[in-house]
């Protein structure tokens, strides 16, 4: 099934090799592989329950790997804690509850840098504010009182503060208006253009593919398809299954 | 009658000063670790009796004895958290509740084993009460109120401003996100357990300054302290302070209408009434 069974370990910024993982009683990933190059924008598609979110949780360290391996910048992080993966350069934005709702925007960003020394992240705040100028205006607002789109900016900003080389995003478009989704995807594209590798899990397939470099399609916890985003966008099977048309 | 009304107000504020720190401890543990810790009442007893032991037994001045006692109680709480409670961290809500009930019985009986079942009094020099416009209050009662306000205020500032406090709030708000933000939870849990043990023990010292020490003093305060913690909004320290005052006022002023044996029941009627209107407590939960 897997189309990248023999990816070399040194190429690529992030490599997940034949990952088997899931929850205590239920295995969800049955051997998923993914490879992401530096500054590459990769979208992961698939129907509900195909293992997209589980893949991100496994990559970031919230779920343990049962079999397989994860390589980040040439280091084996398969058994590393979430904190160590963050320090190694991989940050994760969860699908729901991506902000500390009771804390201010500034505090949310500070929490993203919790594991790092203040001197290491002094520039990072300015960088986040250039991607999301709105956050600079709203520093003191409590995150839980913001709109869905603004909260998503806080969520991504929190992850960017640690200056990751790989950013894992789980359905940031959920609950946003079409205009807000276009705006957000444009900003994520900018982040990738600045050299941060993006792994985006999305239901909003067509829009995500338009801004991505490459895409993976998962089904039932295994790789189904992989290729340049535009090829995947025009793949008849993908169109039939996920894009609701032909 | 008006004299009674004045005096009930003083009594209410004074008893609230002992309940508030304990309720803050309960609130803190629930807010971060998500279980009601029924042993915290016994940390009151422990705080009171350790102060007694250090001052009467070792001849320490009372403030020093109280300081060492509450810090020691904090470390007892930390030690239990990092051993027994840590072992059941991922096992759901029931195991820590049962553990806290077991710890409650152990602490209560350790105190009995050392000091017996009788009542003890902290050795306080006699003082003359102040009388302001008919409000009669002793210097010790004033001190209790001041210490309680300071303790709640300081705890609040720790949570608001310090690195540790921000980690506490992040873990209470969103544990998974705290984890992927690189916060190591165990040192934070240990700190929370220390704070909760210390605050509860402080409540016990303040209660001891107001009346006498008995092995059941913590048990007797447990239900009001829980009522206060729930009313204040679990996880909300300032709420605990305000709620302590409300529950205490309701209890004291009920004496105008019902016998004193109904006093503690009144606290729960108030709790029920307020929660019907504001289910998350008066100031809302978790802040």
Contacts between the chains, C-beta under 8 A, distances in Angstrom:
chain1	res1	chain2	res2	distance
A	60	B	180	5.7
A	61	B	180	7.4
A	62	B	176	6.3
A	62	B	179	6.8
A	62	B	180	6.5
A	82	B	179	5.1
A	82	B	180	5.0
A	82	B	182	7.2
A	83	B	179	7.7
A	83	B	182	4.3
A	83	B	183	7.6
A	83	B	184	6.3
A	86	B	180	6.9
A	86	B	181	7.4
A	86	B	182	4.5
A	87	B	182	6.9
A	91	B	180	7.3
A	92	B	180	4.9
A	94	B	176	6.5
A	94	B	177	6.4
A	94	B	180	7.3
A	97	B	174	5.5
A	97	B	176	7.5
A	97	B	177	6.5
A	98	B	177	6.8
A	99	B	174	7.6
A	99	B	177	7.5
A	100	B	169	7.3
A	100	B	170	5.3
A	100	B	173	4.5
A	100	B	174	5.4
A	100	B	177	6.5
A	100	B	178	7.8
A	101	B	173	6.2
A	101	B	174	7.2
A	102	B	169	6.7
A	102	B	172	8.0
A	102	B	173	4.9
A	102	B	286	6.0
A	102	B	287	6.1
A	103	B	166	7.7
A	103	B	169	6.2
A	103	B	170	7.0
A	103	B	173	6.5
A	107	B	166	6.3
A	107	B	169	7.9
A	110	B	166	6.7
A	111	B	166	6.7
A	111	B	170	5.0
A	111	B	177	7.9
A	111	B	178	7.2
A	111	B	181	4.8
A	111	B	183	7.3
A	112	B	181	5.6
A	114	B	163	7.9
A	114	B	166	7.8
A	114	B	167	6.8
A	114	B	170	7.7
A	114	B	181	5.4
A	114	B	182	5.2
A	114	B	183	5.3
A	115	B	181	7.4
A	115	B	182	2.9
A	115	B	183	7.5
A	116	B	182	7.6
A	158	B	177	7.9
A	158	B	181	6.9
A	162	B	182	7.1
